[in-house]
Amino acid sequence: RSATIEAHQLSWMVMIGRQSALSVLNQYPDARRHFGEIINRRLERTVSPRIVQLPLFAEFSLKFRTLLSWNTERRIYFPGQEVVREGKMGSSMHILNIGSCVLKRKGIIVKMYTPGGNFGSTLMLGLHKTYVGTLICNSTSHILSIGHSSFKHVLSSYPHARANRQLLVREKRAIEELVDSMITTSVKKRVWERFEYTTGAEARSLREVFEGWKEIVDKLREDRVRSAWAEEQRQQASSRWLERRREAQERVRARKALELAPCLGPPGRLDYISQTPCSSALASSAMLLPPLPGANPVKGSDEPPLDALQTLSANWPAPKPPKHYSLRLWEV
């Protein structure tokens, strides 16, 4: 409220609400235009202070800013009306004097404007020809517009070459940052809307989001613990299997060594082969050997004759060599 009303006597008054008045004005464009002119006249005294105190023109002289405020176009916009449309050509900068507006890019809100905010400065400076977004009023707003021709006219009257160059560089960098932030914000909101659409959920509160995040983290932790336990069990089973396999190999090696030990025998003993067990192949071959011829002892002597021993040694059958080792005989 800008004023206080007190009743000094019994009074009867009618109060018209904002929503009721706006709904009626939307049905009657002529009445809305009439009320817009009344609001413009009432807010005329706020135009010059707004332009003079605008940070955008802080480096320009007071005469420049005062003359620029006189060349400013004033307009009233009601809630829901578009000030500018994305992609539309233009040459004016729009300054929000009173009210609130939102900037949309492809239907997504990317920025909010409050009193003192400006949009389209690069179009006023002649750097661009089209608007990068759609500016829509949320409430009844008083908009001040400065065209490219008006700015050039005031600049020719009060030249500020250095301030103008700095303004060009600063606003060009600002619009590039604005476009980047608009793209980033719109992409994030589109991804979030797609997520809500695919999950069938509406707008979630911050608590619900964190609860869902905690549930996912707990599940991942349980999966990691379960995977670590399963990996440990697999390693233990592998170790036990390798140990049993090693023990089995040792037993097989020891059994083979026991089976082959009698065939090796002490050196110089030919009768050791026939007196001790051997492998199945060697034993079967020994069974097929012919019987040894008998030796006639010499009368009156305990030693056999030398010719008989040589004949016996020459006719002695040689055993079949095994495949596991080489049999060598000494001192025969």
C-alpha positions in Angstrom: 0.0 0.0 0.0 1.3 3.5 -0.9 -1.2 5.3 1.4 -3.4 4.9 4.5 -7.1 5.5 4.3 -9.0 6.4 7.5 -12.8 6.8 7.8 -13.8 9.9 9.8 -17.5 9.0 9.7 -19.7 6.1 8.8 -18.8 5.1 5.3 -19.8 2.5 2.7 -17.0 1.4 0.4 -16.7 -1.3 -2.4 -13.5 -3.3 -2.6 -12.5 -4.7 -6.0 -9.9 -7.5 -5.9 -7.0 -7.7 -8.3 -8.0 -11.0 -9.8 -11.6 -9.8 -10.4 -10.4 -6.6 -12.0 -7.9 -8.4 -14.3 -10.4 -10.9 -15.5 -12.8 -8.1 -16.4 -10.1 -6.1 -18.2 -9.1 -9.2 -20.2 -12.6 -9.2 -21.7 -12.6 -5.5 -22.6 -9.4 -4.4 -24.4 -10.5 -0.7 -24.6 -10.9 -0.6 -20.8 -7.5 -2.2 -20.3 -5.9 0.3 -22.6 -7.6 3.1 -20.7 -6.3 1.8 -17.4 -2.8 1.4 -18.9 -2.8 5.1 -19.8 -3.8 6.0 -16.3 -1.1 3.9 -14.8 1.5 5.4 -17.1 0.6 8.9 -16.0 0.8 7.9 -12.4 4.2 6.3 -12.8 5.7 9.1 -14.9 7.7 10.5 -12.0 9.5 7.2 -11.5 10.9 7.0 -15.0 13.8 9.5 -14.7 15.1 8.2 -11.4 15.1 4.6 -12.8 17.1 5.5 -15.9 19.5 7.8 -14.0 20.2 5.1 -11.3 20.5 2.2 -13.8 23.9 0.5 -13.3 24.1 -0.1 -17.1 24.7 3.6 -17.7 26.7 4.4 -14.6 29.8 5.5 -16.7 27.8 8.0 -18.7 27.2 11.6 -17.6 24.1 12.8 -15.8 23.0 14.9 -18.8 23.3 11.8 -21.0 21.1 9.7 -18.7 18.6 12.5 -18.2 18.1 13.0 -21.9 17.9 9.3 -22.4 15.0 9.1 -19.9 13.1 11.7 -21.9 13.5 9.5 -25.1 12.2 6.4 -23.3 9.0 4.7 -24.4 6.6 3.8 -21.5 4.2 0.9 -21.6 2.0 -1.1 -19.3 1.8 -4.9 -19.5 -0.7 -7.0 -17.7 -0.1 -10.5 -16.3 0.4 -13.1 -19.1 1.3 -10.5 -21.8 4.4 -11.0 -23.8 6.9 -8.1 -24.0 9.0 -9.7 -26.7 9.0 -13.1 -28.3 12.0 -15.5 -28.9 13.4 -15.2 -32.3 11.5 -12.0 -33.1 13.5 -9.1 -34.7 13.8 -5.9 -32.7 16.0 -3.0 -31.8 15.0 -2.0 -28.3 16.2 -2.7 -24.8 13.4 -3.2 -22.2 13.8 -2.1 -18.6 11.5 -3.3 -15.8 10.5 -0.3 -13.7 7.7 -1.9 -11.6 6.4 -5.5 -11.6 8.0 -8.9 -12.3 8.7 -10.8 -15.5 10.1 -14.2 -16.5 12.4 -15.1 -19.4 11.5 -18.3 -21.3 13.5 -20.3 -23.8 11.5 -22.9 -25.8 8.8 -22.7 -23.2 11.0 -23.3 -20.2 11.6 -20.6 -17.6 15.3 -19.8 -17.4 15.4 -16.4 -15.5 13.3 -14.1 -13.3 13.4 -10.3 -13.7 12.7 -7.9 -10.8 12.5 -4.0 -10.9 15.7 -2.6 -12.3 16.4 -5.6 -14.6 16.9 -5.1 -18.3 16.7 -7.3 -21.4 17.8 -6.8 -25.0 20.7 -4.4 -24.4 22.7 -5.8 -27.4 19.7 -5.0 -29.7 19.8 -1.4 -28.5 23.6 -1.3 -29.1 23.1 -2.8 -32.6 25.1 -6.1 -31.8 22.1 -8.4 -32.5 18.9 -8.3 -34.4 16.7 -10.9 -32.7 15.7 -11.6 -29.1 17.2 -14.8 -27.5 14.1 -15.5 -25.3 10.5 -14.7 -24.6 9.8 -12.1 -21.9 6.4 -12.5 -20.2 5.0 -10.5 -17.3 3.9 -12.3 -14.2 2.1 -9.2 -12.8 1.1 -5.8 -13.9 4.4 -4.3 -15.0 5.7 -0.9 -16.1 8.2 -1.4 -18.9 10.6 1.3 -20.2 11.9 0.7 -23.8 15.0 2.4 -25.3 15.3 2.0 -29.1 18.6 1.9 -31.1 17.8 5.2 -32.8 17.0 6.9 -29.5 20.3 5.7 -28.0 22.3 6.9 -31.1 20.5 10.3 -31.0 21.4 10.8 -27.3 25.0 9.5 -27.9 25.5 12.0 -30.7 24.3 14.8 -28.4 26.5 13.8 -25.5 29.4 11.7 -27.0 31.0 9.1 -24.6 33.3 7.1 -26.9 35.2 5.3 -24.1 32.1 4.5 -22.1 30.3 3.3 -25.2 33.1 0.9 -26.1 33.2 -0.5 -22.6 29.4 -0.9 -22.7 29.7 -2.8 -25.9 32.3 -5.2 -24.6 30.6 -5.7 -21.3 27.1 -6.4 -22.8 28.5 -8.7 -25.5 30.1 -10.8 -22.8 27.0 -10.7 -20.6 24.7 -11.9 -23.4 27.0 -14.8 -24.2 27.0 -15.8 -20.6 23.2 -15.4 -20.5 22.7 -17.6 -23.6 25.0 -20.3 -22.1 23.1 -20.3 -18.8 19.8 -20.4 -20.7 20.9 -23.5 -22.7 22.2 -25.2 -19.5 19.1 -24.5 -17.5 16.7 -25.5 -20.3 18.6 -28.8 -20.8 18.5 -29.6 -17.1 14.8 -28.9 -16.8 14.0 -30.9 -19.9 16.0 -33.9 -18.5 14.2 -33.5 -15.2 10.8 -33.4 -16.9 11.6 -36.4 -19.0 12.6 -38.2 -15.8 9.3 -37.3 -14.2 7.4 -38.4 -17.2 9.1 -41.8 -17.5 8.8 -42.6 -13.8 5.2 -41.4 -13.7 5.9 -39.1 -10.8 4.9 -35.6 -10.2 7.0 -32.9 -8.6 9.1 -34.4 -5.9 10.0 -32.8 -2.6 13.7 -32.6 -1.6 13.0 -35.1 1.2 11.7 -37.7 -1.3 14.7 -37.2 -3.6 17.1 -37.8 -0.7 15.2 -40.8 0.5 15.3 -42.3 -3.0 19.0 -41.5 -3.2 19.6 -43.2 0.2 17.7 -46.3 -0.8 19.8 -46.6 -4.0 23.1 -46.1 -2.0 22.1 -48.8 0.6 21.3 -51.2 -2.2 24.6 -50.6 -3.9 26.4 -51.1 -0.6 24.7 -54.4 0.0 25.5 -55.5 -3.5 29.2 -54.7 -3.0 29.3 -56.6 0.4 27.6 -59.6 -1.3 30.0 -59.6 -4.2 33.0 -59.4 -1.9 31.7 -62.3 0.2 31.1 -64.4 -3.0 34.6 -63.6 -4.3 36.1 -64.6 -1.0 34.2 -67.9 -1.1 35.3 -68.6 -4.7 39.0 -67.9 -3.7 38.7 -70.3 -0.7 37.1 -73.0 -2.8 39.8 -72.6 -5.5 42.6 -72.8 -2.8 41.0 -76.0 -1.3 40.7 -77.6 -4.8 44.3 -76.8 -5.6 45.5 -78.2 -2.3 43.6 -81.4 -2.9 44.9 -81.7 -6.4 48.5 -81.2 -5.2 48.0 -83.9 -2.5 46.6 -86.3 -5.1 49.5 -85.7 -7.4 51.9 -86.4 -4.5 50.2 -89.6 -3.7 50.3 -90.7 -7.3 53.9 -89.8 -7.6 54.8 -91.8 -4.4 52.8 -94.8 -5.6 54.6 -94.9 -8.9 57.9 -94.5 -7.2 57.1 -97.6 -5.0 56.0 -99.6 -8.0 59.2 -98.8 -9.9 61.7 -99.2 -7.0 62.0 -103.1 -7.2 62.9 -102.9 -10.9 65.9 -100.8 -10.2 67.5 -103.2 -7.7 71.1 -103.1 -6.4 73.8 -103.2 -9.2 75.5 -106.6 -10.0 72.6 -108.9 -8.9 71.0 -110.6 -11.9 68.9 -112.9 -9.7 67.2 -109.9 -8.0 64.9 -109.5 -11.0 63.4 -113.0 -10.7 63.2 -112.8 -6.9 61.3 -109.5 -6.5 58.1 -108.2 -8.0 58.3 -105.8 -10.9 55.9 -104.0 -13.3 53.3 -106.1 -15.0 55.0 -105.8 -18.4 58.4 -107.0 -17.1 56.9 -109.8 -15.0 54.9 -111.2 -18.0 58.0 -111.1 -20.2 60.0 -112.9 -17.5 57.4 -115.7 -17.3 58.0 -116.5 -21.0 61.8 -117.0 -20.7 63.1 -120.6 -21.3 64.5 -122.5 -18.3 68.2 -122.3 -17.6 70.3 -125.2 -18.6 71.7 -127.3 -15.7 75.4 -127.1 -14.7 77.4 -130.2 -14.1 79.7 -129.7 -11.1 83.3 -130.9 -11.4 84.1 -133.8 -9.2 86.2 -133.0 -6.3 85.7 -129.2 -6.6 83.1 -126.9 -5.1 83.6 -124.2 -7.9 81.8 -124.7 -11.3 84.0 -124.9 -14.4 84.9 -121.6 -16.1 83.6 -122.8 -19.5 80.2 -123.5 -18.1 80.0 -120.1 -16.5 81.0 -118.4 -19.7 78.4 -120.4 -21.7 75.8 -119.6 -19.1 76.6 -115.9 -19.2 76.5 -115.8 -23.0 73.2 -117.6 -23.2 71.5 -115.6 -20.4 68.5 -113.8 -21.8 68.5 -110.0 -21.4 65.3 -108.5 -19.8 63.1 -106.1 -21.8 64.2 -102.6 -21.0 61.4 -100.6 -19.3 60.3 -97.3 -20.8 60.7 -95.4 -17.6 64.4 -95.8 -17.1 67.6 -97.2 -18.6 68.8 -100.5 -17.0 72.6 -100.9 -16.7 74.3 -103.9 -15.3 77.7 -103.9 -13.7 80.1 -106.6 -12.5 78.4 -109.4 -14.4 
